[in-house]
Amino acid sequence: MRAFDGQFSDNKPIRRSPEEKRRLLAELEQTLAGMKPQASPSLRESIKARISELRAELKPSR
């Protein structure tokens, strides 16, 4: 089957509103805080990277 325009599988980034980004940031921070010590370091680093990306996007530009 072929994908039609606007389908989620278009390999485009998902556009999120600032409110959705804040919610995702809080969820990721909570996930990172609740991770067990045996969680893989690469998973921790990827979550930390996404958190820093979201913080940079939400930082007010003047």
All heavy atoms as a GROMACS GRO file, in nm:
protein
  498
    1MET      N    1   0.083  -0.119   0.000
    1MET     CA    2   0.000   0.000   0.000
    1MET      C    3   0.087   0.125   0.000
    1MET      O    4   0.191   0.127   0.063
    1MET     CB    5  -0.085   0.003   0.126
    1MET     CG    6  -0.220  -0.054   0.108
    1MET     SD    7  -0.329   0.022   0.227
    1MET     CE    8  -0.366  -0.116   0.327
    2ARG      N    9   0.040   0.225  -0.064
    2ARG     CA   10   0.113   0.351  -0.068
    2ARG      C   11   0.055   0.447   0.036
    2ARG      O   12  -0.065   0.446   0.062
    2ARG     CB   13   0.105   0.415  -0.205
    2ARG     CG   14   0.176   0.334  -0.311
    2ARG     CD   15   0.171   0.409  -0.443
    2ARG     NE   16   0.241   0.332  -0.543
    2ARG     CZ   17   0.365   0.356  -0.580
    2ARG    NH1   18   0.432   0.454  -0.526
    2ARG    NH2   19   0.422   0.281  -0.670
    3ALA      N   20   0.143   0.528   0.091
    3ALA     CA   21   0.098   0.627   0.188
    3ALA      C   22   0.036   0.745   0.114
    3ALA      O   23   0.078   0.780   0.005
    3ALA     CB   24   0.216   0.675   0.271
    4PHE      N   25  -0.064   0.804   0.172
    4PHE     CA   26  -0.123   0.923   0.114
    4PHE      C   27  -0.068   1.045   0.186
    4PHE      O   28  -0.013   1.034   0.295
    4PHE     CB   29  -0.275   0.919   0.119
    4PHE     CG   30  -0.333   0.901   0.256
    4PHE    CD1   31  -0.361   1.010   0.336
    4PHE    CD2   32  -0.360   0.774   0.306
    4PHE    CE1   33  -0.414   0.995   0.462
    4PHE    CE2   34  -0.412   0.758   0.432
    4PHE     CZ   35  -0.439   0.867   0.510
    5ASP      N   36  -0.077   1.159   0.123
    5ASP     CA   37  -0.022   1.281   0.179
    5ASP      C   38  -0.089   1.314   0.312
    5ASP      O   39  -0.211   1.308   0.323
    5ASP     CB   40  -0.042   1.398   0.081
    5ASP     CG   41   0.035   1.520   0.123
    5ASP    OD1   42   0.149   1.504   0.170
    5ASP    OD2   43  -0.018   1.632   0.109
    6GLY      N   44  -0.008   1.345   0.411
    6GLY     CA   45  -0.062   1.379   0.542
    6GLY      C   46  -0.069   1.261   0.636
    6GLY      O   47  -0.108   1.276   0.751
    7GLN      N   48  -0.033   1.144   0.590
    7GLN     CA   49  -0.036   1.026   0.675
    7GLN      C   50   0.082   1.032   0.772
    7GLN      O   51   0.185   1.091   0.743
    7GLN     CB   52  -0.026   0.901   0.588
    7GLN     CG   53  -0.048   0.772   0.663
    7GLN     CD   54  -0.057   0.654   0.567
    7GLN    OE1   55  -0.068   0.671   0.446
    7GLN    NE2   56  -0.052   0.534   0.622
    8PHE      N   57   0.068   0.971   0.888
    8PHE     CA   58   0.173   0.977   0.990
    8PHE      C   59   0.303   0.914   0.944
    8PHE      O   60   0.408   0.947   0.994
    8PHE     CB   61   0.127   0.910   1.119
    8PHE     CG   62   0.030   0.993   1.196
    8PHE    CD1   63  -0.097   0.946   1.223
    8PHE    CD2   64   0.064   1.119   1.242
    8PHE    CE1   65  -0.187   1.022   1.295
    8PHE    CE2   66  -0.024   1.195   1.313
    8PHE     CZ   67  -0.150   1.147   1.340
    9SER      N   68   0.298   0.824   0.848
    9SER     CA   69   0.419   0.756   0.804
    9SER      C   70   0.494   0.834   0.696
    9SER      O   71   0.573   0.777   0.622
    9SER     CB   72   0.384   0.617   0.753
    9SER     OG   73   0.296   0.626   0.644
   10ASP      N   74   0.470   0.963   0.685
   10ASP     CA   75   0.536   1.046   0.584
   10ASP      C   76   0.681   1.077   0.618
   10ASP      O   77   0.748   1.145   0.543
   10ASP     CB   78   0.462   1.178   0.565
   10ASP     CG   79   0.335   1.162   0.484
   10ASP    OD1   80   0.320   1.057   0.419
   10ASP    OD2   81   0.253   1.253   0.486
   11ASN      N   82   0.727   1.031   0.733
   11ASN     CA   83   0.864   1.056   0.778
   11ASN      C   84   0.891   1.205   0.796
   11ASN      O   85   0.995   1.256   0.758
   11ASN     CB   86   0.966   0.992   0.683
   11ASN     CG   87   1.101   0.978   0.747
   11ASN    OD1   88   1.113   0.978   0.869
   11ASN    ND2   89   1.204   0.964   0.668
   12LYS      N   90   0.793   1.275   0.848
   12LYS     CA   91   0.806   1.417   0.878
   12LYS      C   92   0.800   1.433   1.030
   12LYS      O   93   0.734   1.356   1.098
   12LYS     CB   94   0.691   1.497   0.817
   12LYS     CG   95   0.687   1.495   0.667
   12LYS     CD   96   0.569   1.573   0.617
   12LYS     CE   97   0.556   1.561   0.465
   12LYS     NZ   98   0.434   1.624   0.417
   13PRO      N   99   0.868   1.534   1.083
   13PRO     CA  100   0.859   1.554   1.228
   13PRO      C  101   0.717   1.593   1.270
   13PRO      O  102   0.646   1.660   1.196
   13PRO     CB  103   0.957   1.668   1.256
   13PRO     CG  104   0.984   1.730   1.124
   13PRO     CD  105   0.954   1.628   1.018
   14ILE      N  106   0.681   1.549   1.388
   14ILE     CA  107   0.549   1.582   1.441
   14ILE      C  108   0.553   1.725   1.494
   14ILE      O  109   0.641   1.760   1.571
   14ILE     CB  110   0.510   1.485   1.554
   14ILE    CG1  111   0.503   1.342   1.501
   14ILE    CG2  112   0.377   1.525   1.617
   14ILE    CD1  113   0.485   1.238   1.609
   15ARG      N  114   0.459   1.806   1.450
   15ARG     CA  115   0.453   1.944   1.498
   15ARG      C  116   0.375   1.947   1.628
   15ARG      O  117   0.262   1.899   1.636
   15ARG     CB  118   0.387   2.033   1.395
   15ARG     CG  119   0.469   2.047   1.270
   15ARG     CD  120   0.412   2.151   1.178
   15ARG     NE  121   0.493   2.158   1.059
   15ARG     CZ  122   0.445   2.161   0.936
   15ARG    NH1  123   0.314   2.160   0.917
   15ARG    NH2  124   0.525   2.167   0.834
   16ARG      N  125   0.437   2.003   1.731
   16ARG     CA  126   0.374   2.011   1.862
   16ARG      C  127   0.360   2.156   1.904
   16ARG      O  128   0.448   2.237   1.879
   16ARG     CB  129   0.457   1.935   1.964
   16ARG     CG  130   0.456   1.787   1.945
   16ARG     CD  131   0.526   1.717   2.060
   16ARG     NE  132   0.504   1.574   2.056
   16ARG     CZ  133   0.588   1.489   1.999
   16ARG    NH1  134   0.698   1.532   1.943
   16ARG    NH2  135   0.562   1.361   1.999
   17SER      N  136   0.252   2.184   1.975
   17SER     CA  137   0.232   2.318   2.030
   17SER      C  138   0.322   2.335   2.152
   17SER      O  139   0.370   2.236   2.209
   17SER     CB  140   0.086   2.336   2.069
   17SER     OG  141   0.056   2.254   2.180
   18PRO      N  142   0.346   2.459   2.193
   18PRO     CA  143   0.428   2.480   2.314
   18PRO      C  144   0.373   2.407   2.437
   18PRO      O  145   0.449   2.357   2.519
   18PRO     CB  146   0.425   2.631   2.332
   18PRO     CG  147   0.402   2.685   2.195
   18PRO     CD  148   0.313   2.584   2.127
   19GLU      N  149   0.242   2.399   2.448
   19GLU     CA  150   0.181   2.329   2.563
   19GLU      C  151   0.213   2.180   2.557
   19GLU      O  152   0.246   2.119   2.659
   19GLU     CB  153   0.030   2.351   2.565
   19GLU     CG  154  -0.040   2.286   2.681
   19GLU     CD  155   0.013   2.332   2.816
   19GLU    OE1  156   0.045   2.450   2.832
   19GLU    OE2  157   0.026   2.246   2.906
   20GLU      N  158   0.204   2.122   2.439
   20GLU     CA  159   0.237   1.980   2.424
   20GLU      C  160   0.384   1.956   2.453
   20GLU      O  161   0.422   1.855   2.512
   20GLU     CB  162   0.205   1.932   2.283
   20GLU     CG  163   0.057   1.924   2.254
   20GLU     CD  164   0.029   1.893   2.108
   20GLU    OE1  165   0.101   1.946   2.021
   20GLU    OE2  166  -0.065   1.817   2.081
   21LYS      N  167   0.471   2.050   2.413
   21LYS     CA  168   0.615   2.037   2.440
   21LYS      C  169   0.642   2.043   2.589
   21LYS      O  170   0.726   1.969   2.640
   21LYS     CB  171   0.693   2.146   2.366
   21LYS     CG  172   0.697   2.125   2.217
   21LYS     CD  173   0.774   2.234   2.148
   21LYS     CE  174   0.772   2.216   1.998
   21LYS     NZ  175   0.845   2.320   1.928
   22ARG      N  176   0.573   2.132   2.661
   22ARG     CA  177   0.590   2.141   2.806
   22ARG      C  178   0.548   2.011   2.874
   22ARG      O  179   0.614   1.963   2.965
   22ARG     CB  180   0.510   2.258   2.864
   22ARG     CG  181   0.576   2.391   2.846
   22ARG     CD  182   0.503   2.497   2.926
   22ARG     NE  183   0.505   2.626   2.860
   22ARG     CZ  184   0.427   2.665   2.760
   22ARG    NH1  185   0.334   2.586   2.714
   22ARG    NH2  186   0.439   2.784   2.706
   23ARG      N  187   0.437   1.956   2.828
   23ARG     CA  188   0.387   1.830   2.884
   23ARG      C  189   0.486   1.716   2.856
   23ARG      O  190   0.515   1.635   2.945
   23ARG     CB  191   0.251   1.798   2.823
   23ARG     CG  192   0.176   1.692   2.895
   23ARG     CD  193   0.035   1.677   2.843
   23ARG     NE  194   0.001   1.788   2.756
   23ARG     CZ  195  -0.087   1.784   2.659
   23ARG    NH1  196  -0.154   1.676   2.634
   23ARG    NH2  197  -0.112   1.889   2.582
   24LEU      N  198   0.539   1.711   2.735
   24LEU     CA  199   0.636   1.608   2.700
   24LEU      C  200   0.764   1.624   2.781
   24LEU      O  201   0.821   1.526   2.828
   24LEU     CB  202   0.667   1.615   2.550
   24LEU     CG  203   0.768   1.514   2.496
   24LEU    CD1  204   0.721   1.372   2.519
   24LEU    CD2  205   0.793   1.539   2.348
   25LEU      N  206   0.806   1.748   2.801
   25LEU     CA  207   0.926   1.775   2.881
   25LEU      C  208   0.907   1.725   3.024
   25LEU      O  209   0.994   1.656   3.079
   25LEU     CB  210   0.957   1.924   2.881
   25LEU     CG  211   1.076   1.970   2.964
   25LEU    CD1  212   1.205   1.907   2.915
   25LEU    CD2  213   1.087   2.122   2.960
   26ALA      N  214   0.793   1.755   3.084
   26ALA     CA  215   0.766   1.709   3.220
   26ALA      C  216   0.761   1.556   3.227
   26ALA      O  217   0.815   1.495   3.320
   26ALA     CB  218   0.634   1.767   3.269
   27GLU      N  219   0.702   1.495   3.126
   27GLU     CA  220   0.693   1.349   3.123
   27GLU      C  221   0.832   1.286   3.109
   27GLU      O  222   0.864   1.187   3.177
   27GLU     CB  223   0.605   1.307   3.005
   27GLU     CG  224   0.580   1.160   2.997
   27GLU     CD  225   0.489   1.124   2.880
   27GLU    OE1  226   0.393   1.200   2.855
   27GLU    OE2  227   0.516   1.022   2.816
   28LEU      N  228   0.916   1.342   3.024
   28LEU     CA  229   1.052   1.288   3.007
   28LEU      C  230   1.136   1.307   3.133
   28LEU      O  231   1.212   1.218   3.170
   28LEU     CB  232   1.120   1.354   2.887
   28LEU     CG  233   1.071   1.310   2.750
   28LEU    CD1  234   1.136   1.396   2.642
   28LEU    CD2  235   1.098   1.164   2.726
   29GLU      N  236   1.121   1.422   3.199
   29GLU     CA  237   1.195   1.445   3.323
   29GLU      C  238   1.152   1.346   3.430
   29GLU      O  239   1.234   1.294   3.506
   29GLU     CB  240   1.176   1.588   3.371
   29GLU     CG  241   1.249   1.689   3.286
   29GLU     CD  242   1.218   1.832   3.321
   29GLU    OE1  243   1.110   1.859   3.381
   29GLU    OE2  244   1.301   1.919   3.288
   30GLN      N  245   1.022   1.318   3.436
   30GLN     CA  246   0.970   1.222   3.533
   30GLN      C  247   1.020   1.081   3.500
   30GLN      O  248   1.057   1.005   3.590
   30GLN     CB  249   0.818   1.227   3.532
   30GLN     CG  250   0.754   1.142   3.637
   30GLN     CD  251   0.602   1.155   3.635
   30GLN    OE1  252   0.544   1.196   3.535
   30GLN    NE2  253   0.540   1.120   3.745
   31THR      N  254   1.024   1.048   3.372
   31THR     CA  255   1.074   0.918   3.330
   31THR      C  256   1.221   0.901   3.368
   31THR      O  257   1.262   0.798   3.420
   31THR     CB  258   1.058   0.901   3.177
   31THR    OG1  259   0.920   0.911   3.145
   31THR    CG2  260   1.112   0.768   3.130
   32LEU      N  261   1.301   1.005   3.343
   32LEU     CA  262   1.443   1.000   3.375
   32LEU      C  263   1.464   0.985   3.526
   32LEU      O  264   1.548   0.908   3.570
   32LEU     CB  265   1.513   1.125   3.323
   32LEU     CG  266   1.664   1.129   3.338
   32LEU    CD1  267   1.730   1.018   3.260
   32LEU    CD2  268   1.718   1.264   3.293
   33ALA      N  269   1.387   1.058   3.604
   33ALA     CA  270   1.400   1.051   3.750
   33ALA      C  271   1.360   0.914   3.803
   33ALA      O  272   1.416   0.866   3.902
   33ALA     CB  273   1.315   1.159   3.815
   34GLY      N  274   1.266   0.848   3.738
   34GLY     CA  275   1.217   0.720   3.785
   34GLY      C  276   1.289   0.599   3.729
   34GLY      O  277   1.253   0.485   3.760
   35MET      N  278   1.392   0.623   3.647
   35MET     CA  279   1.464   0.510   3.587
   35MET      C  280   1.546   0.436   3.692
   35MET      O  281   1.605   0.497   3.781
   35MET     CB  282   1.556   0.558   3.475
   35MET     CG  283   1.480   0.604   3.353
   35MET     SD  284   1.591   0.659   3.225
   35MET     CE  285   1.628   0.503   3.149
   36LYS      N  286   1.550   0.307   3.678
   36LYS     CA  287   1.628   0.223   3.770
   36LYS      C  288   1.776   0.231   3.734
   36LYS      O  289   1.810   0.263   3.620
   36LYS     CB  290   1.579   0.080   3.763
   36LYS     CG  291   1.436   0.068   3.812
   36LYS     CD  292   1.393  -0.075   3.820
   36LYS     CE  293   1.252  -0.080   3.877
   36LYS     NZ  294   1.207  -0.215   3.900
   37PRO      N  295   1.864   0.203   3.829
   37PRO     CA  296   2.008   0.211   3.803
   37PRO      C  297   2.056   0.118   3.691
   37PRO      O  298   2.155   0.148   3.626
   37PRO     CB  299   2.072   0.171   3.936
   37PRO     CG  300   1.966   0.185   4.037
   37PRO     CD  301   1.835   0.169   3.968
   38GLN      N  302   1.987   0.009   3.669
   38GLN     CA  303   2.033  -0.085   3.566
   38GLN      C  304   1.989  -0.046   3.425
   38GLN      O  305   2.018  -0.118   3.330
   38GLN     CB  306   1.989  -0.228   3.598
   38GLN     CG  307   1.840  -0.250   3.603
   38GLN     CD  308   1.785  -0.242   3.744
   38GLN    OE1  309   1.838  -0.171   3.827
   38GLN    NE2  310   1.677  -0.311   3.770
   39ALA      N  311   1.920   0.067   3.410
   39ALA     CA  312   1.880   0.113   3.276
   39ALA      C  313   2.005   0.144   3.194
   39ALA      O  314   2.106   0.190   3.247
   39ALA     CB  315   1.791   0.236   3.287
   40SER      N  316   1.996   0.121   3.066
   40SER     CA  317   2.114   0.137   2.981
   40SER      C  318   2.157   0.283   2.974
   40SER      O  319   2.074   0.374   2.968
   40SER     CB  320   2.086   0.085   2.840
   40SER     OG  321   1.997   0.170   2.774
   41PRO      N  322   2.288   0.308   2.975
   41PRO     CA  323   2.339   0.444   2.966
   41PRO      C  324   2.298   0.515   2.836
   41PRO      O  325   2.274   0.635   2.836
   41PRO     CB  326   2.491   0.426   2.972
   41PRO     CG  327   2.512   0.294   3.036
   41PRO     CD  328   2.395   0.211   2.998
   42SER      N  329   2.288   0.440   2.727
   42SER     CA  330   2.248   0.503   2.600
   42SER      C  331   2.104   0.553   2.606
   42SER      O  332   2.073   0.658   2.549
   42SER     CB  333   2.266   0.406   2.485
   42SER     OG  334   2.186   0.292   2.502
   43LEU      N  335   2.018   0.481   2.675
   43LEU     CA  336   1.879   0.525   2.690
   43LEU      C  337   1.875   0.653   2.774
   43LEU      O  338   1.804   0.749   2.739
   43LEU     CB  339   1.795   0.416   2.756
   43LEU     CG  340   1.649   0.450   2.782
   43LEU    CD1  341   1.576   0.483   2.653
   43LEU    CD2  342   1.581   0.336   2.854
   44ARG      N  343   1.951   0.656   2.882
   44ARG     CA  344   1.957   0.776   2.965
   44ARG      C  345   2.006   0.896   2.885
   44ARG      O  346   1.950   1.005   2.895
   44ARG     CB  347   2.051   0.755   3.083
   44ARG     CG  348   1.997   0.665   3.189
   44ARG     CD  349   2.098   0.655   3.304
   44ARG     NE  350   2.057   0.557   3.400
   44ARG     CZ  351   1.973   0.583   3.500
   44ARG    NH1  352   1.924   0.703   3.515
   44ARG    NH2  353   1.940   0.488   3.584
   45GLU      N  354   2.110   0.875   2.805
   45GLU     CA  355   2.167   0.984   2.727
   45GLU      C  356   2.068   1.034   2.622
   45GLU      O  357   2.060   1.155   2.597
   45GLU     CB  358   2.298   0.941   2.661
   45GLU     CG  359   2.411   0.924   2.759
   45GLU     CD  360   2.437   1.048   2.842
   45GLU    OE1  361   2.442   1.160   2.787
   45GLU    OE2  362   2.450   1.034   2.965
   46SER      N  363   1.993   0.944   2.560
   46SER     CA  364   1.897   0.987   2.459
   46SER      C  365   1.784   1.067   2.522
   46SER      O  366   1.737   1.166   2.464
   46SER     CB  367   1.844   0.868   2.380
   46SER     OG  368   1.768   0.783   2.462
   47ILE      N  369   1.741   1.026   2.641
   47ILE     CA  370   1.636   1.102   2.710
   47ILE      C  371   1.688   1.238   2.752
   47ILE      O  372   1.620   1.339   2.736
   47ILE     CB  373   1.581   1.022   2.831
   47ILE    CG1  374   1.503   0.900   2.781
   47ILE    CG2  375   1.492   1.109   2.918
   47ILE    CD1  376   1.453   0.809   2.890
   48LYS      N  377   1.811   1.243   2.803
   48LYS     CA  378   1.871   1.371   2.843
   48LYS      C  379   1.886   1.463   2.722
   48LYS      O  380   1.863   1.584   2.732
   48LYS     CB  381   2.007   1.350   2.907
   48LYS     CG  382   2.000   1.293   3.047
   48LYS     CD  383   2.139   1.271   3.102
   48LYS     CE  384   2.136   1.205   3.239
   48LYS     NZ  385   2.271   1.178   3.290
   49ALA      N  386   1.923   1.408   2.607
   49ALA     CA  387   1.938   1.489   2.486
   49ALA      C  388   1.804   1.546   2.443
   49ALA      O  389   1.795   1.664   2.405
   49ALA     CB  390   1.998   1.404   2.375
   50ARG      N  391   1.700   1.465   2.448
   50ARG     CA  392   1.566   1.512   2.409
   50ARG      C  393   1.517   1.620   2.505
   50ARG      O  394   1.455   1.718   2.464
   50ARG     CB  395   1.469   1.395   2.405
   50ARG     CG  396   1.333   1.431   2.355
   50ARG     CD  397   1.336   1.473   2.210
   50ARG     NE  398   1.202   1.508   2.166
   50ARG     CZ  399   1.171   1.620   2.104
   50ARG    NH1  400   1.264   1.707   2.074
   50ARG    NH2  401   1.047   1.645   2.070
   51ILE      N  402   1.546   1.604   2.635
   51ILE     CA  403   1.509   1.704   2.734
   51ILE      C  404   1.578   1.836   2.703
   51ILE      O  405   1.515   1.943   2.705
   51ILE     CB  406   1.541   1.656   2.877
   51ILE    CG1  407   1.443   1.546   2.918
   51ILE    CG2  408   1.538   1.771   2.976
   51ILE    CD1  409   1.478   1.478   3.050
   52SER      N  410   1.706   1.832   2.672
   52SER     CA  411   1.778   1.956   2.643
   52SER      C  412   1.727   2.020   2.514
   52SER      O  413   1.718   2.143   2.504
   52SER     CB  414   1.929   1.932   2.637
   52SER     OG  415   1.960   1.846   2.532
   53GLU      N  416   1.690   1.940   2.414
   53GLU     CA  417   1.632   1.993   2.291
   53GLU      C  418   1.501   2.066   2.320
   53GLU      O  419   1.476   2.175   2.270
   53GLU     CB  420   1.605   1.882   2.190
   53GLU     CG  421   1.726   1.823   2.125
   53GLU     CD  422   1.691   1.704   2.038
   53GLU    OE1  423   1.572   1.681   2.010
   53GLU    OE2  424   1.784   1.633   1.998
   54LEU      N  425   1.416   2.003   2.400
   54LEU     CA  426   1.287   2.064   2.433
   54LEU      C  427   1.305   2.193   2.512
   54LEU      O  428   1.235   2.291   2.489
   54LEU     CB  429   1.199   1.966   2.511
   54LEU     CG  430   1.135   1.856   2.428
   54LEU    CD1  431   1.072   1.752   2.518
   54LEU    CD2  432   1.031   1.914   2.333
   55ARG      N  433   1.400   2.193   2.606
   55ARG     CA  434   1.426   2.315   2.683
   55ARG      C  435   1.473   2.428   2.593
   55ARG      O  436   1.434   2.543   2.610
   55ARG     CB  437   1.530   2.288   2.791
   55ARG     CG  438   1.475   2.212   2.909
   55ARG     CD  439   1.578   2.195   3.016
   55ARG     NE  440   1.522   2.123   3.130
   55ARG     CZ  441   1.592   2.050   3.213
   55ARG    NH1  442   1.722   2.040   3.198
   55ARG    NH2  443   1.534   1.988   3.313
   56ALA      N  444   1.557   2.395   2.495
   56ALA     CA  445   1.605   2.496   2.401
   56ALA      C  446   1.491   2.550   2.315
   56ALA      O  447   1.485   2.671   2.286
   56ALA     CB  448   1.714   2.438   2.313
   57GLU      N  449   1.400   2.463   2.274
   57GLU     CA  450   1.286   2.507   2.193
   57GLU      C  451   1.189   2.593   2.273
   57GLU      O  452   1.129   2.686   2.219
   57GLU     CB  453   1.210   2.386   2.138
   57GLU     CG  454   1.284   2.311   2.030
   57GLU     CD  455   1.207   2.188   1.984
   57GLU    OE1  456   1.086   2.179   2.009
   57GLU    OE2  457   1.272   2.101   1.922
   58LEU      N  458   1.175   2.563   2.401
   58LEU     CA  459   1.080   2.637   2.484
   58LEU      C  460   1.139   2.765   2.541
   58LEU      O  461   1.064   2.847   2.594
   58LEU     CB  462   1.029   2.547   2.598
   58LEU     CG  463   0.938   2.433   2.554
   58LEU    CD1  464   0.910   2.340   2.671
   58LEU    CD2  465   0.810   2.487   2.497
   59LYS      N  466   1.271   2.780   2.531
   59LYS     CA  467   1.335   2.900   2.584
   59LYS      C  468   1.284   3.022   2.507
   59LYS      O  469   1.285   3.022   2.384
   59LYS     CB  470   1.486   2.890   2.569
   59LYS     CG  471   1.560   3.004   2.637
   59LYS     CD  472   1.709   2.992   2.615
   59LYS     CE  473   1.763   2.871   2.689
   59LYS     NZ  474   1.910   2.866   2.684
   60PRO      N  475   1.235   3.123   2.576
   60PRO     CA  476   1.183   3.240   2.505
   60PRO      C  477   1.294   3.312   2.431
   60PRO      O  478   1.400   3.340   2.486
   60PRO     CB  479   1.124   3.328   2.615
   60PRO     CG  480   1.186   3.280   2.741
   60PRO     CD  481   1.228   3.138   2.719
   61SER      N  482   1.270   3.340   2.304
   61SER     CA  483   1.369   3.413   2.225
   61SER      C  484   1.332   3.562   2.224
   61SER      O  485   1.217   3.599   2.206
   61SER     CB  486   1.372   3.358   2.083
   61SER     OG  487   1.244   3.367   2.025
   62ARG      N  488   1.432   3.644   2.244
   62ARG     CA  489   1.406   3.789   2.250
   62ARG      C  490   1.483   3.861   2.145
   62ARG      O  491   1.578   3.832   2.096
   62ARG     CB  492   1.446   3.843   2.386
   62ARG     CG  493   1.356   3.787   2.493
   62ARG     CD  494   1.393   3.841   2.627
   62ARG     NE  495   1.310   3.775   2.726
   62ARG     CZ  496   1.300   3.816   2.848
   62ARG    NH1  497   1.364   3.920   2.889
   62ARG    NH2  498   1.225   3.751   2.933
   0.00000   0.00000   0.00000
